[in-house]
Amino acid sequence: MGKKFLDNETEKSIIHSLRNAGCVFAEDETRLLISEARTSEDLKNMVEMRADGLPLEYIVGYAEFCGLRIEVDRGVFVPRKRTEFLVHQAEALSCSGDIVVDLCCGSGAVGVALAAALGRVELYSIDIDPVAVRCAGRNVTDFGGRVFEGDLYKALPHSLKGHVNILVANVPYVPTEAIKLLPQEARLHEPKEALDGGGDGLDIQRRVAAEALLWLAPGGHLLIETSEMQAPQSFEIFSGAGLTTKVARDEELDATIVIGSKSGF
């Protein structure tokens, strides 16, 4: 629609409405909604949906992630800014042409961002949720990747065993009892399966780490996002699975990544 069709008072009114609804970045969100709305009626509906707590990314249909526009459908996990740290850590360990597997891919954002950064990779993205798989398909295919529906490694072609250079996984890691403490927009609108990591939040991490050595190539790496509080346990899980393990932390993004490497011999 464009700001030129909008007077300053209307813009201020939108900012006020979003701020009252608890939107911390009301000004930025207002500008985005104005730029994406096709008509004034469209804008009104978008503002109402946002004020009601619908994630902004669902309203505009995409998320900004690592400088890319990632399509995000309703009911698909919204990529977080902190997860860009996972991409940066994986990029530092990757080479163009690597075989990259993105487990629990959601929208496909992590694998796509890594492919974009490296220029060319052989990308395989997996999610158990068919809604996420359909969404990821639109993002991943632009980078020559393939998307599979299934439960973690079970969805991968067996020919990849022992050949994967980079395994990235932003698996669910919120403890079940902590789901109720999440912000409303995540708790009410994102799929519980993309958030709930079981009793201590590490159930899926354990499953991913347990089979990693079977799939990684010599010298390959597994990278998983976790919380700062869970990092010591995640470290033990990785080490117990036979991986050489370290933890990377970005305080500004409040991002914690556990990296497990397979011996090169």
N, C-alpha and C positions, 0 to 999 in steps of 0.2 A: 504494500500500500504506500509506504514511504511517508516520512515525517512531514513533507510539504503539504499533505492533505489534513494535517492535524494541528489544532491550535495548542498553545502552551498550556492553557488551563486544562484541557482534556488530558494531555500528557501528565501533568501534575496530579490529576485525579486518579489516573491509572497507577502511578507510583504510590500514591497514598493508599489505594485499595490493596495493592500487593504488600506494602509494608505492614498494614494492619493484619494481613493474613499470615504474617510471619516470614515473608520472603526477605532474606538478609540482603540480597543483591537486587532490590526492587528496581533501581534505576537501570541497571544493565538488562534485566529481564524485560522491562518496559520497552527499551529500545529494540530488543530482539523481536518481541511480539509485534511491534509496529512494523518492523521491516518485513516480517513474514506474513502479516495479514493482507488479504486481497481486497477486502472492503471494510468499511466501518463496522458493519454488522458482524463480520468475521472476527474483527479485533475484539469487539464486545464479548463474543462467545469465548474467545481464547482467554481473555482476562478473567472471566467468570470461572472457567475451568481451572486456571492457575490459582485463583483465590480459594477455590474449593479443595486445593491440595494435590491436583493432578501434576505429576512431574512435568517440568517445562519441556523436557526432551520428547515426551509423548505428544505434547501439544504441537510442537513445531515439526516433529517427525525425525529429528536427528540430534546427535550430540557432537560437540567439538572435542576431538581427542587427538593429541599429538599433531595438531595442525590440520587434521582431516575432518571431513564431514561424514560421520558414521550414521547411517540410517538406523533408527531405533523404533520398533513397533511397540504398541501397548502390550504389556505382559512380558516384555523382554527386559532383562537386567540392564540398567543404565550404566555405561562406563563411567568410572570415577576419575577425577583428575589425578588422584594419588597413584592410580594404576599406570600412569605414564612412566613412573619410576621402574615398574616391571619391564616395560618395553625398553627403556634406556639400558637397564642392566643386561637384558638379553641381547640387545644390539652390540654391546661391547664384547660379547662372547661369540658373536656370529660372523659368518662370512657370506658373501653373495653366492648363491647356489646351494646353500644349506637346505637340508630337509628339516622343516619346522612343523611341530605339532602343537596346536592350541586346544587344550582340553577345557571343558566347561566354557566354551567360547562365547556363549550369549550372542551378542550382536556381531561377533567376529572381530571386535575392535583391536584386541591385542595382536592377533596374527596379521591383520591388515596393516597396522602401524609398523610392525616389524618388517613386513614385506616392502612397504613404501620406503622405509629407511635404508634397506639393504639393496633395493633395486631389483633383485631377482632372488626368490627362494621357491622351494617346492613346499607349498603350504597345505596342510591338512587341518581342518577345524572340526571339532566334535562337540555336540551337545545332546543331552538326553531329551530335551524339550522340543517338540516339532515346531512350535511357534518361533523359538529362537533359531532353529535350523533354517526356517524359511527366511527369516530376517537376515541371518548371517550370509545366506546364499547370495543375496543382492550386493552385500559389501565385499565378500571374499572373491567372487568370480571376476571382478574387475582387476584383480591382481593375480589371476591365473590359478587361484586356490580351489580346493574342493572341500565340500562340507558333508559330514556324515552324521546321521542320527543314531545315537546309541549310548550305552553306559561305558564311559571312559574308553579304555583300550579295546574293549570288545568291538567297537565300531571301526577300528583301524584295519586296513589291509595287512594280512600276516606278513607280506613281503617286506614290511617296514621294520620288522623285528631286528634289532641290532644295528639299525642304520640311521636312526633319528639323531640329528646333531643338536637340536634345541627343542626341549619340551617346556612350554609355558603353560601355566595353569592358574587362573584366578578362580580357585574353587570356593564354594561357600565355606565361610569360617566363623560365622556368628554362632555361639552356643545357643541351643534351642531356647533356654530360659531367657536369653537376652534379646530375643526377637522383639518382644513387647516393648523394649526400651529404644528401639530404632526410631528415627524420624518418621512421622506419619506417612509421608509420601512413599517411602520405601516399604514400610510395614503394610500399608493398605493396597498398594498398586503393583509392586514388583512381585514376581513369583516366589513363594516361600522356598521352593526347591533351590533357588539361586542364592539364598541367604543362609539357610539353616545347615550348619555343619555338624549337628549332633550334640551330644551331651557336653563335651568340652570344646566343640567347634572344629575338631581336628579329624573327624571320621573320614572325610573324603581325602584329606591330605595323606592319611595313612595308606589308603588304597592306591593313590597315585604313586607315592614313594615306594610302596612294596613291589611294584612291577617295573619301576623305572629302568633298572639295570637290564631287563630283558629287551627293552626297546631302544635304549640309547646306544649310539655308536661309540666306539672307544674314543675318549676325549669329549664326549657329549655332555650336555648340561640340562638339569631340571631346575626351573625357577618357579617358585610359588609365592604369591602374596599372602601375608599373614598379618597378625597384629603384633605390636611391640610386646604386649604382655604374653602372647602365645609363642613368641620366637624361641625361647629356650626349649620348649617342648617340641616345636617343629624341628629344631636343630637335632634333637635326640632321635626323632622319627627318621629323618634323613640319614643320620649316621648309622642307625640301626639297620637301615636298608642297604648298607654297604656303599653309600655315597660319601665322597670327600666334601665336607659341608662348611659353608660360611654364611654369615648374615650380613645383609647390606641395609642401611637405614638412611632415610632422608627426613630430617626433622621438619623442614619447611612444608613438605607434602604430607607429613605424618604417615609415611609409607615404609613398610618393612618387607624385605624380600629374603627368602631363604634359597640359597643356591647349592645344589648338589651336583657333583661332577663324577663322571665315570672315569676310571683309570684309562690312560691311553694305550695300555698294553693288552 
